[in-house]
Amino acid sequence: MVHSMTKTQKFESPIEQNRMVITKLLSGAGTVKRLNNVNWLRHEISYTEPRTLFYVPNKNQQPYLDYNSMKNIGDAYDYIIHNPKSPIDATEVCRIHSMMCAGTKIHGGVFRSTPKVIEITVNGQRMHAPEYHEIPSRLNEIIFNLNNTFDSAPIRAFKVHYELIMLQPFDDFNKRMARMVMNWVLIQGGYRPIVFNHPSDKQKYKDAITAYANGNYKAYMSYMKSCMLRTQKEIIQVLTKSKIL
């Protein structure tokens, strides 16, 4: 047990140290550094990440990953950046989802009205999301827990990310919505967003969610913290190299 706890907590100190480094790099920083930081994160979240996690070389997938979809994710990111202190509630979750669905065939911000199976296997069986008539009350419960806990911002962010994915409140785009809400919680807590932009994330991201569904909470948290630490290091590199030409 001690070994396991050590493994899941090993990222916490470096994460806090990097947070202070980034804060210092941005403290009094000129427009160039701040813009580079924002633009790099926006590019990774709206372009690299969705292609890394879910791109499949199949023409049926194209509508989900075309320029319009990338723009929608970027617009949602801009929204959370410009509203860092807005209370996160069910209305805001629907708003984020609606932004991501603009110009697509998905009805944005409208709760699904059909049963849904989550593409996660638990004990040899695919998981079913809660019944659609349970979505409003379940979502309110998730939001209540998010806003009424003493857990750190990263822990709250990682939990709400998982819980929204398991709820599957909308017909599609649930994962990208959950990641955006997660990043909003991190921003509100004084952290930087996380990006899943490495090739290995395509499988590890799904494995981490499946691990949590199978009861391995620590494996999920360990992966999420490792991605957070990795993103921080990449942000520090961007800020360190930023120069006024």
C-alpha positions in Angstrom: 0.0 0.0 0.0 2.8 2.4 0.9 4.5 1.7 -2.5 1.3 2.3 -4.3 0.6 5.6 -2.6 4.1 6.7 -3.3 3.6 5.9 -7.0 0.4 8.0 -7.3 1.8 10.9 -5.3 5.2 11.2 -6.9 4.0 13.9 -9.4 2.5 16.3 -6.9 5.7 18.1 -5.8 7.1 18.6 -9.3 3.6 19.8 -10.5 3.6 22.5 -7.8 7.2 23.4 -8.4 6.5 23.8 -12.2 3.3 25.8 -11.4 5.5 28.3 -9.5 8.1 28.4 -12.3 5.4 29.1 -14.9 3.9 31.8 -12.7 7.3 33.4 -12.4 8.0 33.3 -16.1 4.7 35.0 -16.8 4.9 37.5 -13.9 5.6 40.8 -15.6 6.2 39.0 -18.9 5.7 40.9 -22.1 3.0 40.3 -24.6 5.1 37.9 -26.6 5.5 35.4 -23.9 1.8 35.6 -22.8 0.6 35.2 -26.4 3.0 32.3 -27.1 1.7 30.6 -24.0 -2.0 31.0 -25.0 -1.5 30.3 -28.7 0.6 27.1 -28.0 -2.1 25.7 -25.7 -4.9 26.6 -28.0 -3.2 24.9 -30.9 -2.4 21.8 -29.0 -5.9 21.5 -27.5 -7.9 22.3 -30.7 -5.7 20.7 -33.3 -3.0 18.3 -32.1 -5.0 16.7 -29.3 -8.2 15.6 -31.2 -6.1 14.2 -34.0 -3.8 12.4 -31.5 -6.6 10.9 -29.5 -9.4 10.1 -32.0 -8.3 10.4 -35.6 -9.0 7.3 -37.6 -8.1 7.2 -41.3 -11.7 6.6 -42.3 -13.8 8.9 -44.4 -16.7 8.4 -42.0 -14.6 10.1 -39.3 -13.8 13.3 -41.3 -16.8 15.4 -40.2 -15.7 15.0 -36.6 -12.2 16.3 -37.2 -12.5 18.8 -40.0 -11.5 22.5 -39.8 -14.9 23.4 -38.4 -14.6 21.0 -35.5 -11.1 22.2 -34.7 -12.3 25.8 -34.8 -15.2 24.9 -32.4 -12.8 23.4 -29.9 -10.6 26.5 -30.1 -13.7 28.8 -29.6 -14.7 26.8 -26.5 -11.1 27.2 -25.2 -11.2 30.9 -25.8 -14.5 31.0 -23.8 -13.0 29.4 -20.7 -9.9 31.5 -20.9 -12.0 34.7 -20.9 -14.3 33.4 -18.2 -11.9 32.0 -15.6 -14.1 32.8 -12.6 -17.5 31.9 -14.0 -19.3 29.3 -11.8 -19.3 25.9 -13.6 -22.8 24.5 -13.6 -25.1 22.4 -15.8 -25.9 25.4 -18.0 -22.2 26.0 -18.7 -21.5 22.4 -19.4 -24.3 22.5 -22.1 -22.9 25.8 -23.4 -19.4 24.3 -23.8 -20.9 21.3 -25.6 -23.0 23.5 -27.8 -19.9 25.5 -28.9 -18.2 22.3 -29.9 -21.1 21.2 -32.0 -21.6 24.4 -34.0 -22.0 23.5 -37.7 -22.0 19.8 -37.1 -24.8 17.2 -37.2 -24.7 16.8 -33.4 -27.4 18.7 -31.4 -25.2 20.8 -29.2 -26.1 21.3 -25.5 -29.1 18.9 -25.8 -29.2 15.9 -23.5 -29.4 12.6 -25.3 -32.8 10.9 -25.3 -31.7 7.3 -26.0 -29.8 4.6 -24.1 -26.1 4.6 -24.6 -23.3 2.1 -24.2 -19.9 3.5 -23.3 -17.0 2.1 -25.3 -15.2 0.8 -22.2 -15.0 -2.8 -21.2 -15.4 -3.6 -17.5 -15.0 -7.2 -16.3 -15.4 -8.4 -19.9 -18.6 -6.4 -20.6 -19.2 -3.0 -22.2 -20.4 -0.4 -19.9 -23.8 1.3 -20.1 -24.2 4.9 -19.3 -27.0 6.0 -16.9 -30.5 6.0 -18.5 -31.2 9.3 -20.3 -33.9 10.3 -17.9 -31.3 10.3 -15.1 -29.0 12.7 -16.9 -30.3 16.0 -15.4 -30.1 14.8 -11.8 -26.8 13.0 -12.3 -25.2 16.0 -13.9 -26.4 18.3 -11.0 -24.9 15.8 -8.6 -21.6 15.9 -10.4 -21.6 19.7 -10.4 -22.5 19.8 -6.7 -19.6 17.5 -5.8 -17.2 19.5 -8.0 -18.1 22.7 -6.2 -18.4 21.3 -2.7 -15.2 19.4 -1.9 -11.9 20.3 -0.3 -9.9 18.3 -2.9 -7.2 20.1 -4.8 -8.1 21.7 -8.2 -6.3 18.9 -10.1 -8.1 16.1 -8.3 -11.5 17.8 -8.7 -10.7 18.4 -12.4 -9.7 14.8 -13.0 -12.8 13.5 -11.2 -15.2 15.7 -13.1 -13.5 14.7 -16.4 -14.1 11.0 -15.6 -17.6 11.4 -14.3 -18.8 13.4 -17.3 -17.4 10.7 -19.6 -19.2 8.0 -17.7 -22.5 10.0 -17.7 -22.4 10.5 -21.5 -25.0 13.3 -21.2 -24.9 14.1 -25.0 -25.2 12.1 -28.2 -21.5 12.7 -29.1 -18.5 14.8 -28.3 -18.7 13.9 -24.6 -15.0 13.3 -24.2 -13.9 16.6 -25.7 -16.5 18.4 -23.6 -15.2 16.6 -20.5 -11.6 17.6 -21.2 -12.6 21.3 -21.7 -14.5 21.3 -18.4 -11.5 19.7 -16.7 -9.2 22.4 -18.1 -11.7 25.1 -16.9 -11.5 23.7 -13.4 -7.7 23.7 -13.6 -7.6 27.3 -14.8 -9.9 28.4 -12.0 -7.5 26.7 -9.6 -4.5 28.6 -10.9 -3.1 25.8 -13.1 -2.5 25.5 -16.8 -4.6 23.3 -19.1 -3.5 19.7 -19.8 -3.0 18.6 -23.4 -2.9 15.0 -24.6 -0.6 15.5 -27.6 1.8 12.6 -27.6 1.2 9.5 -29.8 1.2 7.2 -26.8 -1.8 9.1 -25.4 -4.1 7.5 -28.0 -4.1 4.3 -26.1 -3.0 5.4 -22.6 -5.8 7.9 -22.3 -8.4 5.1 -23.0 -6.6 2.7 -20.7 -6.6 5.2 -17.9 -10.3 5.7 -18.1 -10.9 2.0 -18.3 -8.7 1.4 -15.3 -10.8 3.8 -13.2 -14.0 2.1 -14.4 -12.5 -1.2 -13.2 -11.8 0.3 -9.8 -8.2 1.3 -10.3 -8.5 5.0 -9.3 -4.8 5.4 -8.6 -3.7 4.3 -12.1 -6.1 6.8 -13.6 -4.9 9.6 -11.4 -1.2 8.7 -12.0 -1.7 9.0 -15.7 -3.5 12.3 -15.5 -0.9 13.7 -13.2 1.9 12.5 -15.5 0.2 14.3 -18.5 -0.2 17.4 -16.4 3.5 17.4 -15.5 4.5 16.8 -19.1 2.4 19.7 -20.3 3.9 22.0 -17.7 7.4 21.1 -18.9 6.4 21.9 -22.5 4.9 25.2 -21.5 8.1 26.1 -19.6 10.1 25.3 -22.8 7.8 27.6 -24.9 8.1 30.4 -22.4 11.8 30.0 -22.0 12.4 30.3 -25.8 10.0 33.2 -26.3 11.9 36.3 -27.4 11.1 39.6 -28.9 12.6 39.9 -32.3 
